[in-house]
Amino acid sequence: MINGFIVFVLGIMMFIPSFSMFYYTKTLDYVFIESGIASIFLGGLMFLSNYGKIEKISVLQGYLITVVCWFLMPFICSLPMYNNGSMNSFVDALFEATSGITATGATIIKNVEAEPKSILLWRAMLNGLGGIGIVIFAVALLPFLRIGGMDLFNKENSDTEDKFLPRVRDVAKDIIFMYLFLNIICTTLLYLAGMDMFDAVVHAISTLGTGGFSTKNNSIEYFNSTKIELIIGIGMIIGALPITYFILAFKRRSFSFLTSNPQVNTFLKLIFFYTLGLSIFYTVKYDADFFKSFRYISFNTISAITTTGLTSYNFLNFGNWAVIVFLLFYLHGGCTGSTTGSIKIFRWQVVGGFFKKNAIKALSPNQVVVMKTGDKLIEDNIISSVFALVLGFIFAIFFITLIVCLTGVDFQTSIGAVTACVTNSGIGLTEATGPRGNFAEFSSFVKYLLSFAMILGRLEVISIVVLLFKIKLP
């Protein structure tokens, strides 16, 4: 019933791009209207056939609904893309829709600027829907399942079966309100900085959803504006912070607790030191202007760490070292409870703390070492959960890379594309799939596989395994 309602809502939202097309060209996009009607009919049928008052949803049921929804949504969202614009095959439409709804930003479109505005807006809307969806998933579901250490942030560990449904409703309402509020601000600033309203709306959604879809072939480089890069750079950082903290800041009228959060502090420090260090390195190595180097490196570093995928410069032109550096950036991710993909800063803090603890124990075996993040104690079950998730990500990347290589794709292209999809970063590490490339030349099999990889990464890899073990077969 719940998934039927979601399909019904997606059908209604498909009318928005069609009306947008009519506003600019005085012609309706009938593919979106037809797809919207079909989705409304299908969703309504699913909803009514299972209609009934939901008294209680267990955590496992809620999680199963969520996982099924994440695999179902790309198929529904791909309907208006099929045979519309340059996507004449179902696998291309499915890949693009999956990339959008998972906020990955990888594309099979070779000439974005030739696409109808309805498609461009729909891609951005998918980035926004995916951003909201993953935050609700991370904040409302993962803590109860004790996956990847998210239960550390859950203050209501008892009686979760009864509290699950109202919790999701309250969390979803607050997140949607804050998300819309931030998007309005970002859109306004981009419009004032020189974008037209359509570009401002699309890029604001892509920025705060850390999705990365642009209306231009050269992404943000097209605008060649320091103001626009600054606004989007700050927007990507905001999108990479826990949105629940902004909700609390709005309610308490104070940001003091946000700046005192150890995860946020570590995230901001990493961006600062990475940007400064690479800017100095690039300036010295290539005898370049420091401020110009800082401008390009800071934007693309923020985009890579936050798994956004918007670019202001082809970072592959930095040199061969950029391939390894940006590969490592993709594995960072933003803060837990944000719209970003990948492993997330908090989990790397746990990994670092674990190695530090064992190093101290090796030197002083009798010393009692307690792992903490801020004032919260990190227990052994959280450590093992985090390590399982990190290893799950790495294993998924190398296993899927192996399969792609077996299809005849070279290793660098394969690992770059797979890492971009599993971490939801969206930009490969070769000219073919990099900032000025696309994923169009891959075979249909590889596109299906990478589409699965994007959903796998969005559901944090190990979550799928947890679901399989938690379901009791008859």
N, C-alpha and C positions, 0 to 999 in steps of 0.2 A: 504493500500500500504506500509506504513512504517513498520507495523508488518510483512508483507510478506518479506520485505527486511531483517529484523532482523532474521527471520527463515532461509532465504537463507544464510546469513552470518554464522549462527550457523551450518548449514549443511556443509559449507566449512571447518569450524574449526574442525569438527569431524574427518577430515582426519589426523590432526596433531597427536592425540594419536595413530592412526593406524600406522603411519610412525615411531613414537617413539617405538612402539612395534617391528617393523621390525628391527630397529637399534640395539635393545638389543637381540632379539631372532631370527632374520632373517625370521620371520613369520608375515604376516600382520594380523591385527585384522579385519576380514571381517564384524563383527557385526557393527563396527564403519563406515566402508565403505558403507555398505547397508543403515544404518541409515542416513549417510551423503547424499547419493544420494536421498533418500526419502524426506529428509528435504529440499534439494535444489529444488527438483521438486515441493513440496508443497509451499515453499516460493516463487519460481518463478511464480507459478500459481496465488498466492495471489497478487503478485506484478503487474504482467501483466494485470490481470483482473480489477485492479483498477488504472492502470497507467494514469498519467496525471500530469501536472505541478502544484505544490503546490504554489499558490500565497500567501496564508495566512492561518495560523493555530491559532485559538483562544486558550487562556489558557485552557479553559475547554476541547476543543478537544485534546490539547496536553496532558492534564492530563488523559483523558479517554484512549488515545492511550497507555500511560504509564502503567496504571492499567491493561488494557487488556493484554499488553505485559508481565507483571509480572506474570499473571495467565497462560498465554500461554507457556512461556519459559520452566517451569518445565516439561511440557508434552513432548515438543520437546527434551529437554536435557536428559530425561529419556530413550529415545529410544535406544541408544547404551548400556545402563546399563541393560536393560531387557534381561534376559537369557545370561548374560555375567558375568563371575565370579560367585559370590555367590548369586546374585540377580535373583531369579527364579520366582518372582511374580511381577506383575506390580506395586502394591502398594509399595513394597520395593524400586523398581527403582525410582518411583515418589518421595518417601520420601527422598531418597539420593540426587536426582537431585534438589529438592526444597531446601534441606539443603545447597547444594552447591551454587546455584544461589542466595540465600538470605544471603550467607556468615554466616550461622548459625554454621555449623560444627558438628551437631548431626548426628549420623550414625547408620545404622542397620547392618553394617558389623561386624561380630564377630572376624574375623581374617584378618585384613587389609593387613598383610604381605604376605598373600597367594593370593591376588588379582593380576591380570595382570597389568603391568605398564601402559597400555593404560587406564585402569579404574582409577588408581591413578593419572595420569596426567590430565585426564578429570575432576576429582573431584576438583583438584587444579585450573584448568582453569575456572571452574564455580565459584569458590571463587573469582578469579580475575575479571571475568565479572560482578559478583554481586556487588563487591566493587566499580567498576567504575560506574555501573548503578545507585547505590543508591546515590553516590556523585552528579552525574548529576541531579538526581531527586530532591535531597535536595537543591542544589544550583540554579538550573534553573527553577524548577516548584513550590516548596513550597512557596518561597517568594511571587510569584504572587497570590497564593491562600490564602495567609495570614494564614497559618496553623502553629500552634505551635511556633509563634513568629519569624519565619524565615524571615518575611518581614522586620524585623529590619535591616537585612543585605543587603536589596535590595536598591540600589541607583537610580534605574530607575523605580519608581512607576507609572509614567505617560505614557500613550500611550502604555501599555503593549501588546495590541493585535498585533500591527504592529512589535514590537521589539522581540516578543517571538521567532520566528524561527531563525533569525540570532544569537540571544543570545545563544540559545541551541547549535548551530553549533560551535560558538566561544568557549563556555565553554567546550564542549565535546572535541574539538581538544586539548586545553591546558591541560585538565585533563588526557587524554590518554597519551600525551607526558610525562608529569611529572610522571605518574603512571609507565610507562615503564622504565623511567630513574631510579626511586627509586628501582624498582625490579631488574634491572641489578646490581646496587650497592649491594643490599642485597644478591643476588645470589653469587656474587663474594666473598663477605666477608664470607659467610657460607662455600663456597668451600675451601677458604684458611684456615678456622677454622677446617676443617677435614671432612666435608660431601662430598660424591661423588656428581657429577654434577646433577644427576637426583634428589636426595634428596634436594640438594641446591635450585634447581629451584622450586620444589613443595613447600618447606617450605617458600621460599621467597614470593611466591604468596599468600600462606595462611596467612603469617604474615602481610604483608602490606594491604591485603584485609580484615584483621581481621576475616578470615573465619574459621581457626582452623583445617582444614583437614591435617592429617599427613600420612606418609608412614609407620609408625610404630604403633604397638598395644599400646605401652606405651608412645606414643607421643615423646616429647623432652627428657623425662627421659631415653629413649633408648640410647641416645648419651653420657649421663653422662659427659657433657663438660661445664665448666663454660664459656668458650669463646662463644660457640654456644648459650647458654642461654642469655648471655649479648647482643649479636648481635640481637637475636630475641626479647628480651625485649625492646631494643631501637627501633627496627622495629615496634613493636606493638604500642609503644607510638607515633611514626611518623604516623602510620596508623590511630591513634585516633585524630590527629590534623587536622584542616581544610586544605585540600589539596590546596585550592585556595591561602592560605597564602604562601605555598611553590612556587607556580607559581609566585606570586608577588615578593617573595624573589629572585627568579631566574632572574626576569626581572629587579629588582632594585639593585641586587647585595648587599642586606642587609637583615639581620634577626632581626634588631632592633624593627621593628613594630610587629613582631611575639611575642617577649618576653614581649612586653608592652600590649598585648591583655589580658583583665581581665578574659575571659573564659579560655584561655590557661594557664594563671597563676594559676587560681583556680584548674584546672585539674592536673597540675604538683604538686601543693602543696598537694592536696588530696592523690595522689599516694605516695608522700614522707612521709607524716605523718601516713597514714595507714600502710605503709610498716614498718616504724620505730617502731610505736606503737605495732603492732602485733608481730614483731620480739622480742622486749623487753618482751612482755607478754609471748610469747612462751618460751623464754630462761629462764625466772624466774619460770614459772609454771612447766616446765618439766626438769629444770636443764640441758638444752641443750647448745651446742656451739652457741654463738651469730652469728658468721659469716655463719655457716651452716644454721641456722634458717633464717637469712636474705636472703640468696641465694634462698631458696625454697619459702619463703613467698613473696618476692619481685616479682619473676617471675609469680607466680600463682595469686597474687593480680592484677598485671598489666593485665594479661590475662583475668581475670574476669571483671575488670572495663571496659576494651576495648572491651568486648564481643567477644574475639578471640576464646578461647576454647582450645588453646594448653596448655599442662601441663608438668611440670618437676617433679611433685610429686603428689601422691594421697592426695589431701588436706583434704579428709574425715578422714584421719589418724591424722590430727591435733587435733581432739576432736569434741564433739557434738556442740561446739560453732561455728565451721567452717560452719555448715549448715546455720545458721542464718546470719552470717557475709557474706558469699558468695552469699546468696540470695539478700542481700542488695547491694552488689557489682554489681550484674547483673542489678539492676535497675538504676545504675549510667549512664553507657555509656560514650563515649568520647565527643568530641566537635561537634557542629553542622557543617555540611559540610564535615564530615569525613566518613570513611567506616564503622564505628561502628554502632551497633544497639542501642536499648533501648531508654531511655528518653532524654539523653544528659545533659551535665553539665550546659549549659546556662539556660535550663529550670528549673533546680533545683536552680540556682541563682535567677531566677525570683520568684520562690516559696518562697525561703528564704527571699528575699527582701520584698515580700508582707507581710509576717508574721512580719518582723521587723518593717515595716511601721505601721501596725496596733497595734503593741505593743507600739510604740512611741505615736501614736494617743490616745491610751487608757490612757496613763499617762499625755499627754498634748494635749487635744482635739482641742485646737486652733492653734497648731503648724502646719505649712505647711511642709509636707514631700514629697520630690520628689524622685522617684525611678529612678536610672540610672545604666547602666552598662558601665563602662569607661566614655566616653564623650557622650554616646547615651542615650536619655531619653526613659524610658520604659512607654509607654502609656497604658491606661486602656484596650484598645482592644487587646493589646499584652498579658497583664496579663490574661484576660479571655480566650484567645486562648491557652495559655500555660496550664492553669488549666484544660481546656477541654481535651487537649492531655494527660496530666498526669493521670487524672481520667479515660480516655479512656483505657490507658494501664492497670491500676490497675483493672478496671472492666472486661476487656478482660481476664486477668489472672485468676481472681476468677471465672468468669462464665465458662470458658473452663475447669478449674480445677474441677468444680462441675460436668460437663458432664463426664469427664474422671473418676472421683470417682464413678459415677453411673454405670460405666461399670465393677466395681469390683476392680479397682486399689486403693491401699491405699493412704491416703492423702499426706504423705511426698513425695512419688514417683510421685504422680500426680502433685502437685504444683511445684516440682523441674523440672519435664519434661516440663510442660506448661510454666513456667517462662523462662526456657532455650530456648524455641522455640519462644515465643512472643518477648523476648528481643534479640533474635538471638545470645545467648551466647553459646548454644550447649551442655553444660555439666549439667547433672542432679545432684540431691543432695542426692542420695542413691547409694549404691554399684551397684545396677542393672543398673542405668543410669548415674553413675558418671564417674570420669576420667578413670576408668578401665572397665566400663560397656558399654552398647549400648542400642539402642531402639528396638532391634529385637523382643523382647518378647511381645510387645504390639499387640493388635488385629488389624486387617485391618482397622476397623472403627476408632480406636484411631490414627493410623498412618495417615489416611486421615485428621482427625481433627487437628493433630499437624502440618501437612503440610500446612493446611490453616492458622494455628496460626503463622507459620513462615512468610508467605506472609503478613498477617495482621500486624505483628510487623514491617516488612520491610517498609510497606507503612504507618507506624506511626498511625495505628489504626483509629484515628479520621478522617483521610484522606478519608477512604472509606465512612464514613457517610457524609462527606462534598460533595463527588462526587454525592451521591444519592440525596442530597438536591439541588445541583446545576443543575442537569439534569431536564429540564422541560418536563414533560410527556405531550403528546398530549391530 
